[in-house]
Amino acid sequence: MIRLATIGTSAITERFADAVAHSDGIRIDVTYSRDAERGRAFAERIGAPRASDDLDALLHSGEIDAVYVGSPNGAHAAQAQAAVDAGVHVFLEKPATPTAAEFEALVASARARGVVVFEGMRNVFDPGMVKVAELLPAAGRVRLVSFGQSQYSARYDLVLRGETPNIFDPALAGGALFDLGVYPLSAAIHLFGAPASVSGSTVTIATGADGAGAAVLTYPDLVAQVSFSKIGFSHRPNEIQGELGTIEIDEITAPRVVTLTLRGGERTEHRIDGADNNMVYEARRFAELVRGADPTSDQDRTIAVLRAVEAIRGTAR
């Protein structure tokens, strides 16, 4: 049994706890929060046996095998490094770290210590994405891809009132690109590999963070367009256009309807029977890695996505 601790008391950490509860061979034994009272309340809410407000003591206690890092993005690298140094496996909530260099350093340290560092990117492990990959040959040579994730954030209302919530705080690596843009970026890179070049533009909001944006990923024989927003919303389908057919995907974060339309007009709709909380698939993948599966492909994808994020930020106007 993999004994897990959680860092953070946010809604996403609670959702992860639910995913763990539906996964075999892994359990949450303790929650960590700097605020002892908040930590105890969170532990009670998710059914964890105990809470801790001393991270260093927890990591060196010998009572946990792995830690889930669900703190604000800007805290990920330091907390993950502390865990690796203590010989503890690390599950990082996306985005893994603010920069590719930070994640690469974590991977190198983890390999030296014999532990795993992993970023949870729920859509790439979802059975709907597995179906998309299965349908790619039928679409023929892929030429154009259009993926997006736009979801209005209620916390943007706080920004409009002059506040700076964590998710829109650039000092904490907040913004739409890191919160939502990494989903379509990860899907594209998962399916087609690292791009030859990346360029993009973002919309800067009052806090200094990006609220929306778009990017172009260029490959030798195809182009992928990626869009993201936390200050607007969209329900348009995602598309993969091949020379023989087009694949439509209803939701890039959790594909549940995947449709292949061939050039001659034949249309096949695939409905995916996936979990309501698709974090369960990344939790199960992490358990596989802790038990000895090779994490290299997962880590390489994370590095490629973070490099794409850096390229978008570097070219944004």
N, C-alpha and C positions, 0 to 999 in steps of 0.2 A: 504494500500500500504506500503510495506517495503522499507524504505529509506536507501539506501546503499552508503557507501563511499569506495573508493579503495585506497590501499596503494601500490605504485609501478607503474612504467610506462613501464614495460617490454612487450614483445610480448605476454606472457602468460596472463598478465593482460588485454591486449587488446582483446585477445580471450575470456576471461571470460566476458568482457563487451558485446561482441557480444552474448554470451549465455544468459546473463541477458535480453538483448533486445528481445530475443525469449522466455521469460518466463513470465507468468502472475503473477501479484501481487507483483512485485519487480522491483526496478529501481535504477539506479545510479544517485545520486544527486550531488556528489562532489568527486573530486580526490585529493589525497594528495601526495606531493613530497617535499623533503627538498629543491629542486631547484624550486623556484617559476615559473620561465620561462618555465622550462620543464613540470611542472605540468599544467600550462595553455595550453600549446601546446597539451598535452595529453588529457586534458578535451575537447578541441575543436575537437580533432581527434575522440573521442568516443561519442561525443554529450552530455557530462555532462554539467549541467548549470554553474558550477563554480569549482574553484580549491583552495586548501589551502596549505600553507607551515608551518602551526602550528598544529601539530598533537594533542597536549594536548587540545588546544582550540577547535579543531574540535570534539574530543571525548566528551567533556563536553558541547557542544553547545546546545544539545537538538534537533538538527536538523537532526540527523541520528539515525536509529534503529540498524544498523549493519555495520560491516566493513569487507572488503575482504583484506586479508594480502597476497600480492604478492611480498614482498620484498625478498632479499637474505635469504636463509634458516636460517642462524645464527641469524637473527634479529626477527624471528617469535615469539619466546617465550615472549620477552620483550614487543613487540608491542601488542600481543594478551592479555597479562596480563593488560596492560594499558587500553585496551578497556573494558575488563571484569570489572576492578575496576570502570570504568565510567558507568557501567550498559548497555554496548553495546554488542550485539550478534557478534560472530566472525566466519567468514569463512576463514580457513587457507588453502592456496595453499599447495599441498603436496611437501615435507614431512611436516607434521604439525609442528614438533619441532625436534631438533637434538637427543633428548633422550626421552624415555618413561616416565621417572620421571617428566620431564618438562610438558609433555602433561597431565599426571595424576594430576599434581598440578593445571593446567589450568581448568581441568574438575571439580575438587573440588571447586575451586573459583567460577566457572560459576554457579554451582548448588547453592552455597550459595547466589549468587547475583540474581538468577532467570533468567539467560541468557543461551544461547547455545554456545558451542564451537564445531566446526565441521571441519573435514578435507575433502577437496574435492579430492576424488579418482574416477575419471570419469569412469573408466572401470567397477567398481562394480555396478554402477547404469545404465549401458548401457543395452538396450533391448537385445543385443546379449548375454550378460552374464546371463540375465534372461532365455533365451532359453537354454543355457548350463545347468543351474540348473534344468530346466524342463526335460532335456534328461538324467540326471544322473541315475535315476532308471532303464532306459532301458539298460544302460551299465553294470548293475549288480554291484557286489561288487568291488569298485575301489581299485586297487593295486599299480599302478604306474602313476605318473603325471609328465609331462615335459613341463614347461612353460619358455618362455624367451622373452627378449626385447633387441635387439641390433640395435643401430642406430648411425652411425658415426656422430660425432659433428664437424661442421666447426670450432668451437672454439678450438678444439684440434690442429688445424693448428697453432693457436697462441701459444699454449704450445710448439710445436716443434720449434717455433721461440724464445723461451725463456721467454714468457710472462705468466702471471697467471690470466686468466679470472675468474670471480666470480664462474662460474659453476665448475671449477676445483681448487678452492681455499679451502683447508681443513679448514682454519680459519673461513670460511663462511659455513661450513658443505656442501661443494661441493663434487662432485664425481658421478660416474655412479650408485652406489648403491642407493643413495638418489634420483637421477634424474630419473633413469629408472628401477632400480631393484625393487623399491617399487610396480611397476605395477604387475609383475608376483607374487611377494610375497602377495600382497593384494588379487589377484585373488584366489590364493591357500587357503589363510586363510578365505576368504569370502565363498568359496565353501566347505571347509573341516574343518574349525575351527582352533584354535591355535594348533600348533604342540607340541609333547612331548619334542622334542629336535631339535636344529638347529646347523649346522656347515657349514663352508664355507671357500673359499679362494678368494683373490682379487689380481689384478695386479696393482701395484703402479707405477704411472707415475712421471715425473720430478717435478711436483708441490707438490708431497706428497699425492695427492688425489688418490682414486682408479679409474682406467680407465675401468676396466672390472672385472668380477668375476663370481663365481658360488656357489651355496649352496644346501644343502640337508636338507629337512624338514622331520623329522621322526614322524610318527603317529603309533598307536598300530597295525594297519593292512594295512598301505600303506606308500609309500615313494614318496615325491615330489621333483623333481629336478628343480632348478631355475637358470637361467643364465641371464647375463646383460652385456652390453658393450656400451661405447661411443667412442671407438677407433677402432671399426670394425662394420660390419653390417651382418644381417642375414634375410632371408625371409622364414625360415623353419616354418612349422605349429607347433602349440602347441597341445599336446595330453593328453587325460585322458584315461588310459587303465583300463577297467573293466573286470570282468570274463566273461561277456556276449557280450561285444562290446567295441569299441574304439570311442571316440569323438575327432574329429580334429577341431581346432579353428584357423582361418587364422591370426588374429591379437589380441594379448592379451589386447591391449589398447582400441580397438574398434572392437569387433567381428562382422563381416559382412557375413561370410560364416562359418556355423557350420555343420559339417558332422558326422553322426552316422553310423558306419559300424559294423553290428552284426557279431558274430562269424561264422555264416553260410554263410556270404557273402553279405547279404542284405545291401544295402547302401542308405541312405537318406540324401540329402543335403538341408539345410535350409538357405535361403538367408534373411538376416535381413535388413529391411527397417528402418535404423537408421539415425539420424541427422548427417550431415557432421561435425558439431562441437558438439561432444558429451559431452562437458562441460555443455550443456543445462540440462542434466539429474541431475547432481549434484547441479546445481543452483536451480532447482525445488525442489529437496530434502531438500536443506537448507531452502527454503521458507516454506516447510511443517513443519520443526522443529521449526522455529521461530513462527509459528502459533500454536504450541502446541504438535506436534508429539514427541514421546519418542526418544531421541538421544542415548540411552544406547548402542544399538547394534552397531551403527556406531562408537561410542567412544571406545567400547571394541575391535572392529576390528583394529582401529588405534593403540591402545596400543599393541595389539598382533604383529602387523607388526613392530612397533618400537622396540619391544623386540627382534624380529627376526633379525632386522638390527644390533642391539647391539651384538647379538650372533655371527653373521657373522663377524663383526669387531673384536670380541674378539678371534675368532678361526682362522682368516685369517693369512696366512704365506706369 
